Amino acid sequence: SDLAEPDSPPSIPASVTVAGQSHDVQPDSIGIYPRQSVNAGSSVAVALTVQPDEAVGVQILDGGVLSDGKSSSSIIGDVHGHVAFTYQVRNEPGDYRVAIHVRGERRFFYFVVSQG
């Protein structure tokens, strides 16, 4: 039915492309997508499916930049609800979180740059 319980937000499927490999991912029950290992300084492409014309806020929490050089952005879904952004991690090891805000809910992508 269309009446979702408030404590079970609709899932927001995503596709994450790392080093040319695309992975379809879903957030877990607390809104965290599976961690992705990435190379230092590399870019990842993220595509989400939301409602048509729905606004998605994107916020970089731990450094790195979006493709436009900024640390946050608001993106409107197209007529199919597709939203895409590109994120570049920093050139040093660490966990890099990117938050997305949809319908008052926050979800998180984790990109992990290993030592060495």
Number of C-alpha atoms within 10 A of each C-alpha: 3 4 5 9 8 7 6 9 14 12 13 16 14 21 16 22 17 18 13 9 8 13 14 13 16 16 16 12 10 10 18 17 20 17 15 17 14 21 21 18 15 15 20 23 18 19 16 21 18 23 18 14 15 17 18 21 16 21 19 22 15 15 16 22 20 22 14 11 10 12 17 17 14 12 16 17 19 16 10 11 15 18 21 17 15 15 22 22 26 19 13 14 16 16 21 23 21 22 20 21 15 17 12 10 11 14 19 23 22 18 23 18 21 13 9 7
